[in-house]
Amino acid sequence: MTLPRYTQVGLLAVAVSTLVFTGPAVQAQAPTNIQAAVDAAFAKYKGLKEGKNADYIPALAKVDPNLFGIAVVTADGKVYSAGDLKTEVSIQSISKVFTMAQVIQEQGADSIAKRIGVDATGARFNSIIAIEGVRTVVGTGAPEMNPLVNPGAISATSMVTGATKDDVWNKIINFHNDFAGRPLTVLQDVYKSEADTNQRNQAIGALMFAYGYIKTDWQQAVDLYTKQCSIGVNAKDLATMAATLAFGGKNPVTNKQVMDAAKVPGVLAVMATAGLYDDSGKWLYRTGLPGKSGVGGGLIAVSPGKFGIAVVSPPLDDAGNSVRAQNAIADISNALHGNPLAASSK
């Protein structure tokens, strides 16, 4: 018997996530070791000048390219950091993780797998061709996408329920707040800049509505998606959000159970396969960590049962991922034996 494609992918996601959660035994790291790893990475990469700020959203081009902050959050809620932890950048595509998580939390894992899909597209994050390609290859309405590319992300935002637009937005922002452990706000200059230049996303929203992925008001979905991408976060916020995923949906800083532990593995599986745009495979090969980047310069990564980590540094590589962040997280994870796919005798 041949299983439907989304079922095959869904089973693969479960298998990958099971490996992630049942891999090497969790080993506590001494606080001095964690801080030393963070300090070493900060010192090593603070002078790195590779990459450049995203400029297709005008407000992002104005962010200080020297901004650099690292944070690691462990199971006891302690934060180990270096650099700038106060300056906020827009969360951008990292928000996709938490809207996906919200839909899964409220509607179950199948809601994403059947409506959008959990498969890497092999195309750019804002590709319209990918939408058409899915229809050409597997037929109308086939769930062969994922919530971490723009078409899937806008569709996921449309799936958050609420009687009014304000109700939907309040649910989205409050879910992000719970992950971050504090009230977050929208960076209005970024929101305006994105709303003034998001014609491509409007086209994607209309197309996803026409093809049945979005079943509600597509214009509302695009606007709320734009707004969620403009939420302001710092490195500590992002690390706390990553740590909440690392510890089974429980925020280790506030001790609030934000998401059911049983529903977290599917989120991590999609992060592992599609979290860093076109270089998701390279990142997984290098670190083994489920991660998600944003063109605002943030990058989160999750070492299940061990730590959540985040870096904010705006200059990006050609794939749209922060250069300093990738290097710093890889070094810190290696020092702390964070790769969940690696056998460990530590």
C-alpha positions in Angstrom: 0.0 0.0 0.0 1.3 3.5 -0.9 0.7 6.1 1.8 -0.4 9.6 0.8 2.6 11.8 0.4 1.7 14.1 3.4 1.4 10.9 5.5 4.9 9.8 4.4 6.4 13.1 5.3 4.5 13.3 8.5 5.8 9.9 9.6 9.3 11.0 8.6 8.8 14.1 10.8 7.8 11.9 13.7 10.8 9.7 13.2 13.2 12.6 13.1 11.6 14.2 16.1 11.7 10.9 18.1 15.4 10.7 17.4 15.8 14.3 18.5 14.1 13.6 21.8 15.5 10.2 22.6 19.1 10.7 21.4 22.1 11.2 23.7 21.2 11.4 27.3 20.9 15.0 28.6 24.1 16.0 30.5 24.2 19.0 32.7 26.9 21.5 31.8 28.7 23.5 34.5 27.6 27.2 34.4 31.3 28.2 33.9 31.5 26.0 30.9 28.4 27.5 29.3 29.5 31.1 29.9 33.0 30.3 28.7 31.6 28.9 25.4 29.4 32.0 25.0 32.3 34.4 25.7 34.6 32.5 23.4 32.2 32.7 20.5 31.4 36.3 21.0 35.1 37.2 21.1 35.8 35.1 18.0 33.1 36.6 15.8 32.5 40.1 17.0 34.9 41.5 14.4 33.6 39.4 11.6 32.4 41.7 8.7 30.9 39.2 6.3 27.4 39.5 5.0 25.1 42.5 4.7 21.8 43.7 6.1 18.6 42.8 4.3 17.5 45.8 2.2 14.4 44.6 0.4 12.5 45.8 3.5 13.8 49.4 3.8 13.7 49.5 7.6 16.0 46.5 7.9 18.7 48.3 5.9 18.9 50.9 8.7 19.6 48.5 11.5 23.2 48.8 13.0 25.2 46.0 11.3 27.5 45.9 14.4 24.7 44.7 16.7 25.7 41.4 18.1 24.1 39.6 21.1 24.2 35.9 22.2 22.0 34.2 24.8 21.7 30.6 26.0 18.9 29.6 28.3 19.1 26.3 30.2 16.5 24.1 32.0 16.8 26.1 35.3 15.9 29.3 33.5 19.4 30.8 33.8 20.6 33.0 31.0 24.2 33.0 29.8 25.0 35.9 27.5 27.4 38.1 25.8 27.0 41.3 23.8 23.8 43.3 23.3 20.8 41.8 25.0 18.7 45.0 25.0 18.4 46.1 21.4 15.3 44.8 19.7 15.2 43.7 16.0 12.1 42.5 14.2 11.5 38.8 14.6 10.7 38.3 10.9 10.5 34.6 9.8 11.3 33.3 13.2 7.7 34.1 14.0 6.6 31.4 11.5 7.8 28.8 14.0 5.4 30.1 16.8 2.4 30.6 14.6 2.9 27.0 13.3 3.2 25.9 16.9 0.0 27.8 17.8 -2.0 26.1 15.1 -0.6 22.7 16.1 -1.4 23.4 19.7 -5.0 24.4 19.0 -5.8 22.1 16.1 -3.4 19.2 16.2 -0.4 18.1 14.1 -2.5 16.9 11.3 -3.9 20.4 10.8 -0.6 21.6 9.4 0.3 18.4 7.6 -3.0 18.1 5.8 -3.6 21.8 4.9 -0.1 23.1 4.2 2.3 20.2 4.4 5.7 19.7 6.1 7.9 19.1 3.1 10.8 21.3 2.0 10.0 23.0 -1.3 13.5 23.2 -2.7 12.7 26.8 -3.8 13.2 30.3 -2.4 11.2 31.2 0.7 8.9 33.6 -1.2 8.7 31.5 -4.4 5.5 31.7 -6.4 6.8 29.1 -8.8 6.9 26.6 -5.9 3.1 27.0 -5.5 2.5 26.3 -9.1 5.0 23.5 -9.1 3.1 21.7 -6.3 -0.1 21.8 -8.3 1.6 20.6 -11.5 3.3 17.7 -9.8 0.8 16.4 -7.3 -2.5 18.0 -8.1 -4.8 20.8 -6.8 -4.7 21.4 -3.1 -1.9 18.9 -2.3 -0.2 19.7 1.0 3.3 19.8 -0.4 4.7 22.8 1.3 5.7 23.9 4.8 4.8 26.6 7.3 8.3 28.1 7.2 8.2 29.5 3.7 6.0 32.5 3.0 3.1 30.7 1.2 2.8 28.2 4.0 3.4 30.8 6.7 0.7 33.1 5.5 -1.6 30.1 5.3 -0.8 29.1 8.8 -1.6 32.6 10.1 -5.0 32.3 8.3 -5.6 29.2 10.4 -5.5 31.0 13.7 -9.1 31.3 14.8 -10.9 34.3 16.2 -14.2 36.1 15.9 -12.5 39.3 14.7 -9.2 40.4 13.3 -8.3 41.8 16.7 -9.1 38.5 18.4 -6.8 36.7 16.0 -4.0 39.1 16.5 -4.3 39.0 20.3 -4.0 35.3 20.2 -0.9 35.5 18.0 0.9 38.1 20.1 0.0 36.5 23.4 1.3 33.1 22.3 4.6 34.8 21.3 4.6 36.6 24.7 4.2 33.3 26.5 7.2 31.8 24.7 9.3 34.9 25.3 8.2 35.2 28.9 7.3 38.9 28.6 5.0 41.2 26.7 6.3 41.9 23.2 5.3 44.8 20.9 5.3 45.5 17.2 8.1 47.7 15.8 5.8 50.1 14.0 8.5 51.5 11.7 9.2 47.9 10.4 5.5 47.1 10.2 4.9 50.2 8.0 8.0 49.5 5.9 6.9 45.9 5.3 3.2 46.8 4.6 4.3 49.4 2.1 6.5 46.9 0.2 4.7 43.5 0.6 3.1 43.3 -2.8 4.7 39.9 -3.5 3.2 38.5 -0.3 -0.1 39.9 -1.2 0.1 38.0 -4.5 1.1 34.9 -2.6 -1.9 35.3 -0.3 -4.3 35.7 -3.1 -2.9 32.7 -4.9 -3.0 30.5 -1.8 -6.6 31.6 -1.4 -7.4 30.7 -5.0 -5.9 27.3 -4.6 -7.7 26.5 -1.4 -4.8 26.7 1.2 -6.3 29.8 2.7 -10.0 29.4 3.4 -10.6 32.8 5.2 -9.8 36.4 4.3 -6.5 36.3 2.6 -5.9 40.0 2.9 -6.3 39.8 6.7 -3.9 36.8 6.7 -1.3 38.8 4.8 -1.6 41.8 7.1 -1.4 39.8 10.3 1.5 37.8 8.9 3.3 41.1 8.2 2.5 42.3 11.7 3.8 39.2 13.4 7.0 39.5 11.4 7.4 43.0 12.9 7.4 41.9 16.5 10.4 43.3 18.3 12.7 40.8 20.1 16.2 40.8 21.6 18.6 37.9 21.9 17.3 36.9 25.4 13.7 36.8 24.1 14.7 34.6 21.2 16.8 32.3 23.4 13.9 31.9 25.9 11.5 31.1 23.0 14.0 28.4 21.8 14.4 27.1 25.3 10.6 26.7 25.7 10.8 24.3 22.7 13.9 22.6 24.1 12.1 21.7 27.3 8.9 20.3 26.0 6.9 23.5 25.6 7.5 24.7 29.2 9.1 28.1 29.5 12.0 27.6 31.8 12.1 31.2 32.9 8.4 31.6 33.8 7.7 27.8 34.4 4.5 28.2 32.3 3.5 25.3 30.1 3.0 27.1 26.8 2.5 24.1 24.5 1.8 20.4 25.1 5.0 18.5 25.2 3.7 15.9 22.8 3.1 18.5 20.1 6.6 20.0 20.2 8.4 17.3 18.1 6.5 18.1 14.9 7.5 21.8 15.3 11.2 20.8 15.7 11.0 18.4 12.7 9.9 21.2 10.3 12.6 23.5 11.8 15.2 20.9 11.1 14.2 20.4 7.5 13.2 23.9 6.5 14.4 26.4 9.1 17.3 28.1 7.4 15.9 28.8 3.9 17.9 27.2 1.1 20.7 26.2 3.5 18.6 24.2 5.9 20.3 21.0 4.9 23.8 22.5 5.3 22.8 23.8 8.8 21.4 20.4 9.9 24.5 18.7 8.6 26.8 21.1 10.4 25.0 21.3 13.8 22.1 18.7 14.0 20.0 21.5 15.6 16.5 22.4 14.7 16.8 26.1 13.9 15.1 29.1 12.4 16.5 32.3 11.0 14.9 35.7 10.2 16.1 38.4 7.8 16.0 40.8 10.8 19.3 39.1 11.9 18.0 36.7 14.5 18.7 33.0 14.6 17.3 30.5 17.1 18.4 26.9 17.7 17.1 24.1 19.9 19.1 21.4 21.6 16.2 19.3 23.1 16.6 18.8 26.8 19.8 20.8 27.0 19.3 24.5 26.0 17.8 27.0 23.7 20.2 29.5 22.0 19.8 32.6 20.0 22.0 35.2 18.3 21.1 38.6 16.9 23.4 40.0 14.2 21.9 41.6 11.2 24.4 41.0 8.4 23.2 38.0 6.3 24.7 35.6 3.8 23.3 35.0 0.3 20.7 32.5 1.7 19.3 35.1 4.2 20.9 33.7 7.4 22.9 35.7 9.9 26.6 35.0 9.3 27.8 35.7 12.9 24.8 33.8 14.3 25.5 30.6 12.4 29.2 30.6 13.4 28.6 31.4 17.0 25.8 28.9 17.6 27.8 26.1 15.9 30.8 26.8 18.1 28.8 27.0 21.3 26.8 23.9 20.5 30.0 22.0 19.7 31.5 23.1 23.0 28.4 22.0 24.9 27.8 18.8 23.0 24.5 20.1 21.8 24.0 18.1 18.6 21.1 15.8 19.3 22.1 13.5 16.4 25.5 12.8 17.8 26.3 9.9 20.1 28.0 11.2 23.2 30.1 9.6 25.9 30.2 12.9 27.9 
